[in-house]
Amino acid sequence: MTVRLRRLFLPVALVAASVATALVVCAEGSAGLTEGLQGSVGGGLNVAVLSELGLRWRLEAGAGHCLLLKANAEGLRLIVEAVSAGRAEWRWRIVEGAVELDALWPVLKSALGAKAGDWRVGGKAALSGGGVWTPSGGLTGSVRLELREAWASSAELALELGGIEADFYCDDPAAGVLPLGQSLRVARFTAGAVTAERLECRFGINAARVLELAFAELDVLGGRARLKPMVIPLNSTRALAGAEVEGLALSELAKLMPDAISGARGKLSGQVQLLWDVEAGVRINDGGLAIVRSDDAVLRLAPMPGFLTGNLPARFAFLPAWLGPLARWTAPENPAYAPLKDIEMGRSGLRIDTLAVKFYPETAGGERTATVRLTARPVGADLIEQVTIEVNLAGALARVLELGMDKRVKLRFRGE
């Protein structure tokens, strides 16, 4: 989404720079050219990167050696003023710059083509800025774009973003360079079954068309994830990013795994590597998470008959079965059977001693795997000292822990 917002900013900024350049070029003859000249001229302006924009412009000359350029299109209003400062120098500023994304997005989407997918976008943006034009130095100055009340959604990707705000600026609009310090914020981010909040990132784009990410953080699943600083060439179709994860709530993760866990308390922290590519999006590729030790860390399994008792006898047989009732009467109950049955049916909880999730890199065949190892003590069952459970996740790598957007997961359990 960052790239697409940048695609919005640069064309609009280029429009501002283009009309400002046209304005000052028309006035290159300095103040004498506009002395006593009043009137207006207008027409259409074709912006190459937005061929369907249909921009209409009007240049007005007024008193005080002032030129005013007005430009309008569907979803765009722009007024740029240039005032002579003498000696062929003109000072320009954006008097008004308003963008209605709901109306402008169809034009932008057409320009982006297939890259725009099925995204729907809305919101408001304001352009401001100013600078100087001289015959020797050309057009200089800065342009700022403030995005407010914006939203975006894609049914195809099961993504929704609300409360989008951005502050973008550049000192050379025509060059397309964005200095470090660009800011993007998203109040609410929904991906599949998971909702994240307070996404914030700061970045820049240098002259080599490389995005430099200085900071990115969001609140998700009751915890927080923070990306490490990184650089990504804008023409790249694949990128790796390291992330620190702090305080993911087991209770939130349990909601993504209803077939395995009916309830849980506790926090997970660790470091993971995220892999992004243009085809599959973002997923976890490497790293691990571990439980934050606490007496409140408790897990309750979803009912799984035979998970712990499948190979465990309910009674100990001392006499052969052919003795019939006598064999049954002399077979004492296995004291571990009932409490283990309660655990596997979700009637009793497990107090977690250790819980570790390990992710493994993608294989040559595209498969990714993860393992979960749990050691815990049954709540209220002193007879059983410890239960160890190992879970292997294969296929679409535990999409359970990748925002719950994919149910193609195979679980292989082993309980001790």
Residue pairs with C-beta under 8 A, 6 or more apart in sequence:
1 152
1 161
2 184
2 201
2 203
2 211
3 211
3 234
4 112
4 115
4 116
4 119
5 147
5 166
5 168
5 184
6 168
6 178
6 205
7 108
7 112
8 99
8 101
8 104
8 108
8 125
9 145
9 168
9 178
10 173
10 176
11 47
11 49
11 50
11 108
11 111
12 76
12 97
12 99
12 125
12 127
12 145
13 127
13 143
13 145
13 170
13 173
14 47
14 49
14 173
14 174
15 47
15 50
15 53
15 55
15 71
15 76
15 78
16 78
16 80
16 94
16 97
16 127
16 129
16 143
16 173
17 139
17 143
17 173
17 174
18 45
18 47
19 45
19 57
19 69
19 71
19 78
19 80
20 69
20 80
20 82
20 92
20 94
20 133
20 139
21 133
21 139
22 45
22 57
22 59
22 69
23 59
23 67
23 69
23 80
23 82
23 92
24 67
24 82
24 90
24 92
24 133
24 139
26 59
26 67
27 33
27 34
27 67
27 82
27 84
27 90
28 88
28 135
30 84
30 86
30 87
30 88
31 65
31 84
31 86
34 61
34 65
34 66
34 67
34 84
35 65
37 61
38 61
38 62
38 63
39 60
39 61
40 58
40 59
40 60
40 61
41 58
41 59
42 56
42 57
42 58
42 59
43 56
43 57
44 54
44 55
44 56
44 57
45 55
45 56
45 57
45 71
46 55
47 53
47 55
49 111
50 107
50 108
50 111
51 111
52 107
52 110
52 111
53 73
53 74
53 76
53 107
54 73
54 74
55 71
55 72
55 73
55 76
56 71
56 72
56 73
57 69
57 70
57 71
57 72
58 69
58 70
58 71
59 67
59 68
59 69
60 67
60 68
60 69
60 70
61 67
61 68
62 68
64 83
65 83
65 84
66 81
66 82
66 83
66 84
67 81
67 82
67 83
67 90
68 79
68 80
68 81
68 82
68 95
69 79
69 80
69 81
69 82
70 78
70 79
71 77
71 78
71 79
71 80
72 78
73 104
73 107
74 103
74 104
74 107
75 99
75 100
75 101
75 102
75 103
75 104
75 105
75 107
76 98
76 99
76 100
76 104
77 96
77 97
77 98
78 94
78 96
78 97
78 98
78 127
79 94
79 95
79 96
79 97
80 92
80 93
80 94
80 95
81 92
81 93
81 95
82 90
82 91
82 92
82 133
83 90
83 91
83 92
84 90
85 91
85 132
88 134
88 135
89 132
89 133
89 134
90 132
90 133
90 134
91 130
91 131
91 132
92 130
92 131
92 132
92 133
92 139
92 141
93 129
93 130
93 131
94 127
94 128
94 129
94 130
94 143
97 126
97 127
97 128
97 129
98 124
98 125
98 126
98 127
99 124
99 125
99 126
99 127
100 124
101 121
101 122
101 123
101 124
101 125
101 150
102 121
102 122
102 123
105 120
105 121
105 122
108 116
108 121
109 116
109 119
109 121
117 154
117 156
117 157
118 154
118 155
118 156
119 152
119 153
119 154
120 152
120 153
120 154
121 150
121 151
121 152
122 150
122 151
122 152
123 147
123 148
123 149
123 150
123 151
123 164
124 147
124 148
124 149
124 150
125 145
125 146
125 147
125 148
125 150
126 145
126 146
126 148
127 143
127 144
127 145
128 143
128 144
128 146
129 141
129 142
129 143
129 144
129 169
130 141
130 142
131 139
131 140
131 141
131 142
132 140
132 141
133 139
133 140
139 174
140 172
141 171
142 169
142 170
142 171
143 169
143 170
143 173
144 167
144 168
144 169
145 166
145 167
145 168
145 169
146 166
146 167
147 164
147 165
147 166
147 167
147 168
148 165
150 163
150 164
150 165
150 166
151 160
151 161
151 162
151 163
151 164
152 159
152 160
152 161
152 164
153 159
153 160
153 161
154 160
157 281
158 191
158 192
158 405
159 189
159 190
159 191
160 188
160 189
160 190
161 186
161 188
161 189
161 190
162 186
162 187
162 188
162 189
163 185
163 186
163 187
163 188
164 184
164 185
164 186
164 187
165 184
165 185
165 186
165 187
166 182
166 183
166 184
166 185
167 182
167 183
168 178
168 182
168 183
169 178
169 179
169 181
169 182
170 176
170 177
170 178
170 179
171 177
171 179
175 207
176 205
176 209
177 205
177 206
177 207
178 203
178 204
178 205
179 204
180 202
180 203
180 204
180 212
180 214
181 202
181 204
182 202
182 203
182 204
182 205
183 200
183 201
183 202
184 199
184 200
184 201
184 202
184 203
185 198
185 199
185 200
186 198
186 199
186 200
186 218
187 197
187 198
188 195
188 196
188 197
189 195
189 196
189 197
189 199
189 218
190 196
191 403
191 405
192 403
192 404
192 405
192 406
193 255
193 256
193 403
193 404
193 405
194 220
194 221
194 256
194 403
194 404
196 218
196 219
196 220
196 221
197 218
197 219
197 220
198 217
198 218
198 219
199 216
199 217
199 218
200 215
200 216
200 217
200 218
201 213
201 215
201 216
201 217
201 227
202 213
202 214
202 215
202 216
203 211
203 212
203 213
203 214
203 216
204 211
204 212
204 214
205 211
205 212
205 234
206 212
208 233
209 233
209 234
209 235
210 231
210 232
210 233
210 234
211 231
211 232
211 233
211 234
212 229
212 231
213 227
213 229
213 230
213 231
213 232
213 241
214 229
215 227
215 229
216 226
216 227
217 224
217 225
217 226
217 227
218 224
218 225
220 248
221 248
221 249
221 252
221 253
222 247
222 248
222 249
222 251
222 252
222 267
223 245
223 246
223 247
223 248
223 249
223 267
223 268
223 269
224 245
224 246
224 247
225 243
225 244
225 245
225 246
226 243
226 244
226 246
227 241
227 242
227 243
227 274
228 241
228 242
228 243
228 244
230 239
230 241
230 242
232 239
237 277
237 278
238 275
238 276
238 277
238 278
239 275
239 276
239 277
240 273
240 274
240 275
240 276
240 285
241 273
241 274
241 276
242 271
242 272
242 273
242 274
243 271
243 272
243 273
243 274
243 287
244 271
245 268
245 269
245 270
245 271
245 272
245 289
246 269
247 267
247 268
247 269
247 292
248 267
248 268
248 269
248 289
249 266
249 267
250 264
250 265
250 266
250 267
250 268
250 291
250 297
250 299
251 263
251 264
251 265
253 261
253 264
253 268
253 400
253 401
254 261
254 262
254 263
254 264
254 299
256 400
256 401
256 404
257 400
258 302
259 302
259 411
260 301
260 302
260 304
260 391
260 411
261 299
261 300
261 301
261 302
262 300
262 301
262 302
262 303
262 346
263 299
263 300
263 349
264 298
264 299
264 300
265 296
265 297
265 298
265 299
266 291
266 292
266 294
266 296
266 297
266 298
266 299
266 352
266 355
267 291
267 292
267 294
267 297
268 289
268 290
268 291
268 292
268 355
268 357
269 289
269 290
269 292
270 287
270 288
270 289
270 290
270 357
271 287
271 288
272 284
272 285
272 286
272 287
272 288
272 289
272 359
273 284
273 285
273 286
273 287
273 359
273 361
274 282
274 283
274 284
274 285
275 282
275 283
275 284
275 285
275 362
276 282
282 402
283 368
283 397
283 399
283 402
284 359
284 368
284 370
284 397
284 398
284 401
284 402
285 359
285 361
285 362
285 368
286 359
286 360
286 361
287 359
288 356
288 357
288 358
288 359
289 356
289 357
290 354
290 355
290 356
290 357
291 297
291 352
291 354
291 355
291 356
295 351
297 351
297 352
297 355
298 349
298 350
298 351
298 352
298 379
299 349
299 350
299 352
299 355
299 374
299 376
300 346
300 348
300 349
300 350
301 307
301 343
301 344
301 345
301 346
301 350
302 346
303 344
303 345
303 346
304 344
304 345
304 413
305 344
305 345
306 344
307 344
307 413
307 415
308 340
308 341
308 343
308 344
308 387
308 415
309 337
309 340
309 341
309 344
312 334
312 336
312 337
312 340
313 334
313 337
314 333
314 334
314 337
315 328
315 331
315 332
315 333
315 334
316 331
316 332
316 333
316 334
317 327
317 331
318 330
318 331
319 326
319 327
319 330
319 331
320 327
321 327
335 383
336 383
336 384
339 348
339 378
339 381
339 383
339 384
340 384
340 387
342 348
342 381
343 349
343 350
343 378
343 381
343 387
344 415
348 378
348 379
348 380
348 381
349 378
349 379
350 374
350 376
350 377
350 378
350 379
350 387
351 376
351 377
351 378
351 379
352 374
352 375
352 376
353 375
353 376
353 377
353 386
354 373
354 374
354 375
355 372
355 373
355 374
355 375
355 376
356 372
356 373
357 370
357 371
357 372
357 401
358 370
358 371
358 372
358 373
359 368
359 370
359 397
359 398
360 368
360 369
360 370
360 371
361 368
362 368
362 397
367 394
367 395
367 397
368 396
368 397
369 392
369 393
369 394
369 397
369 398
370 392
370 393
370 397
370 398
370 401
371 390
371 391
371 392
371 393
372 389
372 390
372 391
372 393
373 388
373 389
373 390
373 391
374 387
374 388
374 389
374 390
374 391
375 386
375 387
375 388
376 386
376 387
376 389
377 384
377 385
377 386
377 387
378 384
378 387
387 415
387 416
388 415
388 416
389 413
389 414
389 415
389 416
390 413
390 414
390 415
391 411
391 412
391 413
391 414
392 411
392 412
393 400
393 409
393 410
393 411
394 409
394 410
394 412
395 408
395 409
395 410
396 406
396 408
396 409
398 409
399 405
399 406
399 407
399 408
399 409
400 409
